[in-house]
Amino acid sequence: MQQPIQLYYWPTPNGWKISIALEEMGLPYELNLIDINKGDQFEPDFLKIAPNNRMPAITDPNGPDGAPISLFESGAILQYLARKIGRFYGDTERARLVVDQWLMWQMGGVGPMAGQAHHFLKYAPKMDPPQDLPYAKDRYRAEVARLYGVLDRQLAENTYVAGEDYTIVDMAIWPWASLWEGQQQTLEDKPHLARWLDLVSSRPGVIVGHALALELRGGQQSKAAQDLLYKR
């Protein structure tokens, strides 16, 4: 019997990428909560798996050649899992290259920029002392809007981001794009993005993966949590 993958997770967009992927792929897994508000990401045992002190991470007892493997970085984990099961990564080398380029686009663009938008629009003004910075808010709001415009144009010609098939790229982008309202974006001028969000949101694997420990998300951050997340 295949041993379950160990998932190190907290309910954030990056965490959802992997919980959604595991559900979509039907891979057995066990949940290990990494409470980033309490500093679990800095514990020595976790740092052995994820030296950059960020979740998600996984340990797969059934890694390449049957030997265990641990991985951090959500994009690398998605690529590994898709190769492991032979699905959600394109059927040809050309298709895989399309997946790779849009995955890199998410990792280098949507994730960091949307994350900064969330921080400066939602969290920084509530810090102690407040950090309400109009320049930062305008900069990241505008860059996220630009990126979603790129995505909308891609989706005007494709059912899913990398083509007609659902892939790990959709799993990577949806967690961030689904939070468009908190990033102070609009979908009125992005009908193809709106269609895609509805389409992906209805998938059973997305519903279950997104709901994993969702009750732990949100709430007012303590001063100690702010120091852990933003100053360490």
C-alpha positions in Angstrom: 0.0 0.0 0.0 1.3 3.4 -1.0 2.3 5.6 2.0 0.7 9.0 2.1 2.5 12.1 1.2 3.1 14.5 4.1 1.7 17.9 3.3 3.1 20.9 5.3 0.4 23.5 4.9 -1.4 26.6 6.1 -4.6 27.9 4.3 -3.0 30.6 2.1 -3.0 30.8 -1.7 0.4 29.0 -1.9 -0.8 26.3 0.4 -4.0 25.9 -1.6 -2.0 25.2 -4.7 -0.8 21.9 -3.3 -3.9 20.9 -1.3 -5.9 21.4 -4.6 -3.3 19.4 -6.6 -3.3 16.5 -4.2 -7.1 16.4 -4.3 -7.2 16.7 -8.1 -4.6 14.0 -8.5 -6.2 11.6 -6.0 -3.0 11.1 -4.1 -3.2 10.1 -0.5 -1.8 12.6 1.9 -1.6 13.5 5.6 -2.0 17.1 6.8 0.7 18.8 8.9 -0.4 22.3 9.9 2.4 24.9 9.8 0.9 27.8 11.8 2.7 30.8 10.2 1.2 33.1 12.8 2.9 31.2 15.6 6.3 30.8 13.9 6.0 27.0 13.1 7.9 27.8 9.8 11.0 28.6 11.8 11.1 25.3 13.7 14.3 23.2 13.1 12.4 20.1 11.9 10.5 22.1 9.3 13.6 24.0 8.2 15.2 20.6 7.3 12.4 20.2 4.8 11.9 23.8 3.7 15.1 25.8 4.4 13.5 29.0 3.1 11.1 28.9 6.0 8.0 29.0 3.8 5.2 26.5 3.3 3.9 24.6 1.5 6.3 21.7 1.5 5.9 18.0 1.1 7.7 14.7 2.0 6.9 11.8 -0.3 7.9 8.4 1.1 7.5 7.0 -2.4 9.8 9.4 -4.3 12.0 8.7 -7.3 13.4 5.2 -7.4 11.3 4.4 -4.4 13.3 6.6 -2.1 11.8 9.3 0.1 12.1 12.9 -1.1 11.2 16.3 0.5 10.4 19.3 -1.6 9.7 23.0 -1.0 8.6 25.8 -3.4 5.0 25.3 -4.7 5.9 25.4 -8.4 8.5 22.6 -8.0 6.0 20.6 -6.0 3.4 20.9 -8.7 5.8 19.9 -11.4 6.9 16.9 -9.4 3.4 15.7 -8.6 2.3 16.0 -12.2 5.2 14.0 -13.4 4.7 11.5 -10.7 1.2 10.6 -11.9 1.6 11.6 -15.6 -1.3 14.0 -15.7 -2.1 17.8 -15.7 1.2 18.6 -17.4 0.5 18.4 -21.1 0.7 15.3 -23.4 3.6 16.5 -25.5 6.9 18.4 -25.0 5.4 21.4 -26.7 2.4 21.4 -24.4 4.7 21.0 -21.4 6.7 24.0 -22.4 3.4 26.1 -22.5 2.6 24.8 -19.0 6.1 25.7 -17.8 6.1 29.2 -19.1 2.8 30.1 -17.5 3.8 28.4 -14.3 6.9 30.6 -14.2 4.7 33.6 -15.0 2.6 32.8 -11.9 5.6 32.2 -9.7 7.4 35.3 -10.8 4.5 37.6 -11.4 1.0 36.9 -10.1 2.0 35.4 -6.8 4.6 38.0 -5.6 2.6 41.0 -7.0 -0.8 39.9 -5.6 0.9 39.0 -2.3 2.3 42.5 -2.1 -1.1 44.0 -3.0 -2.7 42.1 -0.2 0.0 43.2 2.2 -0.1 46.9 1.4 -3.9 47.1 0.9 -5.1 44.9 3.7 -2.5 44.2 6.3 0.0 47.1 6.4 -2.7 49.8 7.3 -3.7 47.6 10.3 -0.2 47.2 11.6 1.0 48.6 14.9 1.9 51.3 14.1 -0.2 51.6 10.9 1.7 51.6 7.5 -0.8 53.2 5.1 1.4 53.8 2.0 -0.4 55.2 -1.0 2.5 54.7 -3.4 2.9 51.0 -2.5 -0.9 50.5 -2.7 -1.2 52.1 -6.1 1.9 50.3 -7.5 0.9 46.8 -6.6 -2.8 47.3 -7.4 -1.9 48.5 -10.8 0.6 45.7 -11.5 -1.9 43.0 -10.5 -4.4 44.7 -12.8 -1.9 44.5 -15.7 -1.1 40.8 -15.0 -4.8 39.9 -14.9 -5.2 41.7 -18.2 -2.5 39.4 -19.6 -4.4 36.4 -18.2 -7.7 37.6 -19.6 -6.2 37.8 -23.1 -4.8 34.3 -22.8 -8.1 33.0 -21.7 -9.9 34.7 -24.5 -8.3 32.1 -26.8 -8.2 29.1 -24.5 -10.5 27.2 -22.2 -7.8 26.9 -19.5 -4.6 28.9 -19.1 -2.3 26.6 -21.0 -4.8 25.5 -23.6 -7.9 23.3 -23.7 -6.8 21.0 -20.9 -6.8 21.7 -17.1 -3.2 21.7 -15.8 -1.1 22.5 -12.8 -1.0 26.1 -14.1 -4.7 26.5 -13.4 -4.0 25.0 -9.9 -1.2 27.5 -9.4 -3.0 30.7 -10.6 -6.6 30.1 -9.3 -5.7 30.5 -5.5 -4.4 34.0 -6.1 -6.8 35.1 -8.8 -9.8 33.9 -6.7 -8.9 36.7 -4.2 -9.2 39.4 -6.8 -11.6 41.4 -4.6 -9.1 41.7 -1.8 -6.5 42.9 -4.3 -9.0 45.7 -5.3 -9.4 44.4 -8.8 -12.4 44.4 -11.1 -13.6 41.7 -13.5 -16.0 43.9 -15.5 -13.3 44.4 -18.2 -12.0 40.8 -17.9 -14.9 38.5 -18.9 -12.6 35.6 -19.8 -10.9 35.6 -16.5 -14.4 35.7 -14.8 -15.5 32.7 -16.9 -12.3 30.8 -16.0 -12.7 31.6 -12.3 -16.2 30.2 -12.2 -15.1 27.1 -14.2 -12.2 26.2 -11.9 -14.1 27.1 -8.8 -16.7 24.4 -9.6 -14.2 21.5 -9.7 -14.6 19.1 -6.8 -10.9 18.9 -6.2 -10.7 22.7 -6.0 -13.6 22.9 -3.6 -12.1 20.3 -1.2 -8.5 21.5 -1.5 -9.5 25.1 -0.9 -11.6 24.2 2.2 -8.8 22.4 3.9 -8.4 24.0 7.4 -10.0 27.1 5.9 -11.6 27.9 9.3 -8.0 28.8 10.5 -7.6 31.6 8.0 -8.2 35.3 8.6 -8.9 37.2 11.8 -7.0 40.1 13.2 -3.2 39.5 13.4 -1.5 40.0 16.7 1.5 42.2 17.1 3.6 39.1 17.6 2.3 37.5 14.4 3.0 40.7 12.5 6.6 40.6 13.7 7.0 37.0 12.7 5.5 37.4 9.3 6.8 40.8 8.2 10.0 41.5 10.2 11.8 38.2 10.5 
